[in-house]
Amino acid sequence: MGTSKGNTNQISKLDFSEIKHYKTNIFAWSLYDLANTIYSMGVVSLTIAPLIILLTLSENANIDPSTLISSEITLSRVQFEDGVELGGYYFAGVLLIGNLVMAFLSPLLGAYADQLSKRKYFLSLITIFCLIFTFSLGLKLNLTWVLITFFFANLTYQMSLVVYDSMLPFLAKPNEVSKAAGFGVAFGYFGSYIAIALSMYLAGNNNDYILDEKNYIIKIGYIPSYFSIVAFAFLIFGIPLLLVKEVRPQQEKIPFRETMKNTFASLKLTAHEVFQYKDTRNFMVGWLLFIDMANTVIAFMSIIITIGLGLPAEEVTLVLAIGITSAVLFTFPIGWIGDKIGPKKLFYLIGILWILSIILTIFTNLTIGGVTTPKELAYLNGLVVGPALGGGWVAQRLMITELSPEDRTSNYFGFTNIFGRISSAIGPYIWTGSIWLLNRKVGFDIGDATRYTLIVLGILLISGIYLISRVTDHHDKYLAGARHIGDGIWVDNQGNQID
């Protein structure tokens, strides 16, 4: 392949000695991981899907949702199952629209960020908007309001991730990227502890939400008052981001108009490379399938545990707490392993953990021949899914860091986010469509239909790992100082082209 326009055979030197307090700098960066995890766990995993379904159920049954904050109401089976399905489609719909928008914005964000000398201020601005929309989620118990507000909260959250991830190569030394990513992900999971602790505190004194798939009882409980507290916690732990120092190659200050011109030129160049270079193409499509499975589990986690496995809402927080503890303990070691074996082999390890997690989930609290399997399998599953989820993001960050040209790292993260957004858009519809098929056409009740839909996610996972297995393993030469400069061309640290 010929060299892309704009590529050179010189690798710019990043002087990490500029960062006087290197480890403290990584720690400050990781605190933002903790902060945004409070949002992702508190809103996306714990409360927004149940709230949308509960508001759908109350609207369909002509019930004032404000009465469901402190009171339980029993519905008919038809009302409950129809409302759960419709609420699932509403939730999937808002994710679909948001992810299609992110598919368009991600490369623009990445390309624009690559033109900035300091990305932390751009990231801070996006975060402020996310905080405002998160705070606003609980202001009105109205289905339309919640759907629209969640759309903007989640959109700005996803935008922040593109910029945040792209900061990593300019904070961590090349041989410590995976370790730093692992530390960020592992430390970030402490944000999940905070989110769960806050929800458990608010759910005390019989104030938890209820979605009882056996007795068709519903209650909104603490959820509306939870969002403002999540926003405040996000703000507090996000402030240290302003202290982070990025190492950047020497570059002249560029006017805004020229910055935008360079943004679109870089975007065009990266789009060409992503689809022409087989390694990036295979990884992007494989990542789409892999993260489709993970994103769907995250989005519907509370529904899987309550409706799918038939466990009470308080079990959601317990299983998640176990999963988070496991993630905190094992994600950093997974990052250390990733630095040793590289992202490709790391994905194999993560894939095995996910397959084990899916099997454990399917067989949790399952009645076979009159015998019910123990619900404690859900706790064992928590131990497995923690490092599986955290390790997937560590492997992704390392893979993109190795495959992307140094001057377009944000752009490559942006394109990775496109494929992630596409998966997040179609995943919920694959999920809800599979449940509808198993419930309405095959004849499973809504609980078993939810449980067995996990098999579909397993097929997506295996397909994604297969495509990632077709990516060339460049890890050893990357550690030796070689870099990809575009179009599949690698050069050593002297600028000489190598195979």
C-alpha positions in Angstrom: 0.0 0.0 0.0 1.1 3.5 -0.7 1.7 6.0 2.1 -1.3 8.2 2.8 -1.1 11.9 2.2 0.2 13.6 5.3 2.0 10.6 6.6 5.7 10.8 7.4 8.2 8.3 8.5 9.1 10.2 11.6 7.7 9.4 14.9 7.4 12.4 17.1 9.0 12.1 20.5 6.7 12.6 23.5 8.7 13.8 26.5 6.9 12.4 29.5 9.5 14.0 31.8 7.4 17.2 31.3 4.9 15.6 33.7 6.5 16.2 37.1 4.1 13.9 39.0 3.5 11.1 36.5 1.6 8.7 38.8 -0.4 11.5 40.3 -1.4 12.6 36.8 -2.7 9.1 35.9 -4.6 9.1 39.2 -6.3 12.5 38.4 -7.2 11.2 35.0 -8.6 8.0 36.5 -10.8 10.0 38.9 -12.8 11.1 35.9 -13.3 7.4 35.1 -14.7 7.0 38.6 -16.9 10.1 38.1 -18.5 9.0 34.8 -18.9 5.5 36.1 -21.2 6.9 38.8 -23.4 8.1 35.9 -23.2 4.8 33.9 -23.9 2.6 36.8 -26.4 4.8 38.6 -28.4 5.9 35.5 -27.9 3.4 32.7 -27.5 0.1 34.6 -29.6 0.7 37.7 -32.5 3.0 37.2 -33.4 4.4 33.8 -34.7 1.2 32.1 -36.9 0.3 35.2 -38.1 3.9 35.3 -39.1 4.0 31.6 -40.9 0.7 32.0 -42.7 1.8 35.2 -43.8 5.0 33.5 -45.0 3.1 30.5 -47.0 0.7 32.8 -48.5 3.6 34.7 -49.4 5.5 31.5 -51.0 2.4 29.9 -53.0 1.6 33.1 -54.1 5.3 33.5 -52.3 5.5 36.9 -50.8 8.8 38.2 -47.0 7.9 38.4 -46.6 10.1 41.5 -48.7 7.7 43.5 -46.2 4.9 42.6 -43.4 6.7 44.5 -44.7 5.4 47.9 -47.4 3.0 46.9 -47.5 -0.5 45.3 -50.1 -1.3 42.6 -51.0 -4.7 41.2 -51.7 -5.0 37.4 -53.1 -7.8 35.3 -50.7 -10.2 33.6 -51.6 -8.7 30.2 -51.0 -5.1 31.4 -47.7 -6.1 32.9 -46.3 -8.0 30.0 -47.5 -5.5 27.4 -46.1 -2.6 29.4 -42.7 -4.3 29.9 -42.4 -5.0 26.1 -43.5 -1.5 25.1 -41.3 0.1 27.7 -38.4 -2.0 26.4 -39.1 -0.7 22.9 -39.2 3.0 24.2 -35.9 2.5 25.9 -34.4 0.8 22.8 -35.7 3.6 20.7 -34.1 6.4 22.6 -30.8 4.4 22.6 -31.2 3.9 18.8 -31.6 7.6 18.0 -28.8 8.6 20.4 -26.4 6.1 19.0 -27.1 7.1 15.4 -26.3 10.7 16.4 -23.1 9.5 18.1 -22.2 7.5 15.0 -22.1 10.8 13.2 -20.5 12.9 15.9 -17.8 10.5 17.1 -15.3 10.9 14.3 -15.9 14.6 14.2 -15.2 14.8 17.9 -12.1 12.7 17.6 -10.7 14.6 14.7 -11.4 17.9 16.4 -9.8 16.8 19.6 -6.7 15.8 17.7 -6.2 19.4 16.8 -6.3 20.6 20.4 -3.3 20.9 22.6 -5.4 20.5 25.8 -8.4 18.3 25.6 -9.4 18.5 29.2 -11.2 21.8 28.8 -13.2 20.5 25.9 -14.1 17.4 27.9 -15.1 19.6 30.9 -17.5 21.6 28.7 -19.2 18.4 27.5 -19.4 17.1 31.1 -21.2 20.2 32.3 -24.0 19.6 29.8 -24.2 15.9 30.9 -24.6 17.0 34.5 -27.4 19.4 33.7 -29.4 16.8 31.8 -28.8 14.1 34.5 -30.0 16.4 37.2 -33.1 17.2 35.1 -34.1 13.5 34.7 -36.0 13.4 38.0 -37.7 16.8 37.8 -40.9 15.5 36.1 -42.5 12.0 36.2 -43.6 12.2 32.6 -42.6 9.5 30.1 -41.9 11.9 27.2 -39.8 14.2 29.5 -37.7 11.3 30.8 -37.1 9.9 27.3 -36.0 13.3 25.9 -33.8 14.2 28.9 -32.2 10.8 29.0 -31.4 11.1 25.3 -29.4 14.3 25.9 -27.8 13.1 29.1 -26.6 9.9 27.5 -25.5 11.6 24.3 -23.2 14.0 26.2 -21.9 11.2 28.4 -21.0 9.2 25.2 -19.4 12.3 23.7 -17.2 12.7 26.8 -15.9 9.1 26.5 -14.5 9.8 23.0 -12.4 12.7 24.3 -11.5 11.0 27.6 -10.2 7.8 26.0 -8.1 9.7 23.5 -6.1 11.4 26.2 -4.5 8.2 27.3 -1.5 8.0 24.9 -0.5 11.5 26.0 -0.6 10.6 29.7 0.9 7.1 29.8 4.3 5.9 28.5 4.0 3.4 25.5 4.9 0.4 27.6 2.4 1.4 30.3 -0.7 2.2 28.3 -2.5 -1.0 29.1 -1.5 -0.8 32.8 -2.8 2.8 33.0 -6.0 1.8 31.1 -6.5 -1.1 33.5 -5.9 1.2 36.5 -8.4 3.7 35.1 -11.1 1.1 34.5 -10.5 -0.6 37.9 -10.4 2.6 39.8 -13.4 3.8 37.9 -15.4 1.0 39.3 -15.2 2.6 42.7 -17.8 5.0 41.1 -20.1 2.0 40.8 -19.7 1.4 44.6 -20.7 5.0 45.1 -23.7 4.7 42.8 -24.9 1.5 44.4 -24.3 2.8 48.0 -26.4 5.9 47.2 -29.2 3.8 45.7 -29.2 1.4 48.7 -29.4 4.3 51.0 -32.3 5.9 49.2 -34.1 2.5 48.8 -34.0 1.9 52.5 -37.2 1.9 54.6 -39.2 0.1 51.9 -38.5 2.7 49.3 -37.1 0.5 46.5 -38.7 0.2 43.1 -40.7 -3.0 42.3 -41.1 -4.8 39.0 -42.5 -8.2 40.2 -42.9 -10.4 37.1 -44.7 -13.2 39.1 -47.3 -11.1 41.0 -47.4 -8.1 38.5 -46.7 -5.6 41.3 -45.1 -2.2 40.4 -43.7 0.7 42.4 -41.3 3.6 41.4 -39.9 4.2 44.8 -36.7 6.2 45.2 -35.7 6.6 41.5 -36.8 10.2 40.8 -34.8 11.6 43.7 -31.7 9.6 42.8 -30.7 11.5 39.6 -29.8 14.8 41.3 -27.5 13.0 43.7 -25.8 11.2 40.9 -25.2 14.5 39.1 -23.7 16.0 42.2 -21.4 13.0 42.8 -20.3 13.1 39.1 -19.4 16.8 39.5 -17.3 16.3 42.7 -15.2 13.5 41.4 -14.8 15.1 38.0 -13.2 18.3 39.2 -9.6 16.9 39.4 -9.7 16.5 35.6 -8.7 20.2 35.5 -5.4 19.3 37.1 -4.4 16.7 34.4 -1.4 17.5 32.3 -1.1 16.1 28.7 2.2 15.6 26.8 1.7 16.9 23.3 4.1 17.0 20.3 5.4 20.5 19.4 2.8 22.2 17.3 1.9 25.7 16.4 -1.3 27.3 17.6 -3.8 27.0 14.7 -6.8 29.4 14.1 -10.3 27.9 14.5 -11.1 27.9 10.8 -7.9 26.0 9.9 -8.5 23.7 12.8 -11.9 22.7 11.4 -10.4 22.3 7.9 -7.7 20.0 9.4 -10.4 18.2 11.2 -12.3 17.2 8.1 -9.1 16.4 6.2 -8.0 14.1 9.0 -11.5 12.6 9.2 -11.4 11.7 5.5 -7.9 10.2 5.8 -8.9 8.1 8.7 -12.1 6.9 7.1 -10.0 5.7 4.1 -7.6 3.9 6.4 -10.2 2.2 8.6 -11.9 0.5 5.7 -8.8 -0.2 3.5 -6.5 -1.5 6.2 -7.7 -5.1 7.0 -6.5 -5.0 10.7 -8.6 -1.9 11.6 -11.5 -3.1 9.5 -11.6 -6.5 11.2 -11.2 -5.0 14.6 -13.9 -2.4 14.1 -16.5 -4.9 12.9 -15.4 -7.4 15.6 -15.6 -4.7 18.2 -19.1 -3.8 17.0 -20.3 -7.4 17.6 -18.4 -7.8 20.9 -19.5 -4.5 22.4 -23.1 -5.0 21.2 -23.3 -7.9 23.6 -21.6 -6.0 26.5 -23.7 -2.8 25.9 -26.9 -4.7 25.9 -26.1 -6.5 29.1 -25.3 -3.1 30.7 -28.4 -1.5 29.5 -30.8 -4.3 30.5 -28.9 -5.6 33.6 -31.6 -4.7 36.1 -34.3 -6.2 33.8 -32.3 -9.4 33.3 -31.9 -9.9 37.1 -35.5 -8.9 38.1 -37.6 -10.1 35.2 -35.3 -12.6 33.6 -34.1 -14.4 36.7 -37.1 -13.6 38.9 -35.0 -12.1 41.7 -36.1 -9.1 43.8 -34.8 -5.6 43.0 -32.5 -5.6 46.1 -30.6 -8.5 44.5 -29.7 -6.2 41.6 -27.5 -4.1 43.9 -26.0 -7.1 45.6 -25.0 -8.8 42.3 -23.6 -5.5 41.0 -21.7 -4.9 44.1 -20.0 -8.4 43.8 -19.3 -7.7 40.1 -17.8 -4.3 40.9 -15.6 -5.8 43.6 -14.4 -8.4 41.2 -13.7 -5.7 38.6 -11.8 -3.6 41.0 -9.6 -6.5 42.1 -9.0 -8.1 38.7 -9.1 -5.3 36.0 -5.8 -3.8 36.9 -4.1 -7.3 36.8 -5.8 -7.8 33.4 -4.2 -4.5 32.3 -0.8 -5.8 33.4 -1.4 -9.1 31.5 -2.5 -7.0 28.5 0.9 -5.2 28.5 2.6 -8.6 28.4 0.5 -10.5 25.9 -1.1 -7.7 23.8 -4.7 -6.8 23.1 -5.5 -9.6 20.7 -4.7 -12.4 23.1 -6.3 -10.4 25.9 -9.6 -10.4 23.9 -9.5 -14.2 23.9 -9.3 -14.2 27.7 -12.1 -11.7 28.0 -14.3 -13.7 25.5 -13.9 -16.9 27.7 -15.0 -14.9 30.8 -18.1 -13.6 29.0 -19.2 -17.0 27.7 -18.9 -18.4 31.2 -20.9 -15.4 32.5 -23.7 -16.0 30.0 -23.9 -19.7 30.9 -24.1 -18.9 34.6 -26.8 -16.4 34.1 -29.0 -18.8 32.0 -28.8 -21.4 34.8 -29.4 -19.1 37.7 -32.7 -19.7 39.6 -33.8 -22.0 36.7 -36.4 -24.8 37.3 -35.6 -28.0 35.5 -37.6 -31.1 36.2 -39.1 -29.7 39.4 -35.7 -28.7 40.7 -34.6 -25.1 40.9 -31.0 -24.2 40.6 -29.6 -21.9 43.3 -30.0 -18.1 43.0 -26.5 -17.9 44.4 -25.2 -18.6 40.9 -25.9 -15.0 40.3 -23.3 -14.0 42.9 -20.7 -16.3 41.2 -21.6 -14.7 37.9 -20.9 -11.3 39.5 -17.3 -12.5 40.2 -16.9 -13.4 36.5 -18.6 -10.5 34.8 -16.7 -7.8 36.6 -13.3 -8.5 35.0 -15.0 -9.5 31.7 -16.6 -6.1 31.4 -13.6 -4.0 32.6 -11.1 -6.1 30.7 -13.0 -5.6 27.4 -12.4 -1.8 27.7 -8.8 -2.3 28.6 -8.2 -4.5 25.5 -10.1 -2.0 23.3 -8.0 1.0 24.5 -4.8 -0.9 24.0 -5.7 -2.2 20.5 -6.7 1.3 19.3 -3.6 2.9 20.8 -1.4 0.3 18.9 -3.3 0.6 15.6 -3.7 4.3 15.4 -1.2 6.8 14.0 0.0 9.1 16.8 -1.4 12.2 15.3 -4.9 10.8 14.8 -5.4 8.8 18.0 -8.6 10.7 18.9 -9.9 10.2 15.4 -9.4 6.4 15.6 -11.1 6.3 19.0 -13.9 8.3 17.3 -14.3 5.7 14.6 -14.2 2.9 17.1 -17.0 4.8 18.9 -19.0 4.8 15.6 -19.0 1.0 15.6 -19.8 1.0 19.3 -22.7 3.4 18.7 -24.1 1.3 15.9 -24.0 -1.8 18.1 -25.7 0.2 20.9 -28.4 1.3 18.4 -29.2 -2.2 17.1 -28.5 -4.2 20.2 -31.6 -3.2 22.2 -33.7 -4.1 19.2 -32.1 -7.5 18.8 -32.8 -7.9 22.5 -36.4 -6.8 22.5 -37.1 -8.5 19.2 -35.7 -11.8 20.5 -37.8 -11.5 23.7 -40.9 -10.8 21.6 -40.3 -13.8 19.4 -39.7 -16.2 22.3 -42.7 -14.8 24.3 -45.3 -14.3 21.6 -44.3 -16.9 19.0 -42.5 -19.7 20.9 -44.6 -19.4 24.0 -42.1 -18.7 26.8 -43.3 -16.4 29.6 -41.7 -13.0 29.7 -39.2 -14.2 32.3 -37.9 -17.2 30.4 -37.9 -15.2 27.1 -35.6 -12.7 28.8 -33.4 -15.4 30.1 -32.9 -17.3 26.9 -32.3 -14.2 24.8 -28.9 -14.3 26.3 -28.0 -17.1 23.9 -28.4 -14.6 21.1 -25.9 -12.3 22.8 -23.5 -15.3 23.1 -23.6 -15.8 19.3 -22.8 -12.1 18.8 -19.8 -12.4 21.2 -18.3 -15.4 19.5 -18.7 -13.7 16.1 -16.9 -10.6 17.3 -14.0 -12.6 18.8 -13.6 -14.5 15.6 -13.1 -11.2 13.6 -10.7 -9.8 16.2 -8.7 -13.1 15.9 -8.0 -12.0 12.2 -6.2 -8.9 13.4 -2.4 -9.1 13.0 -0.7 -9.2 16.4 1.6 -6.1 16.4 2.3 -6.0 20.1 5.9 -7.0 20.2 7.0 -4.5 17.6 4.9 -1.8 19.2 6.8 -2.4 22.5 10.0 -2.2 20.5 9.2 1.4 19.5 7.5 0.8 16.1 4.4 2.8 15.2 1.6 2.6 12.6 1.7 5.7 10.4 -1.3 4.9 8.3 -2.5 2.6 5.5 -1.0 -0.4 7.2 2.6 1.0 7.1 4.7 0.6 10.2 8.0 2.3 10.9 10.6 1.7 13.6 11.8 4.4 16.0 14.3 5.5 13.4 11.7 6.1 10.8 12.5 3.0 8.7 9.6 1.1 7.2 9.2 -2.4 8.5 6.9 -5.4 7.9 
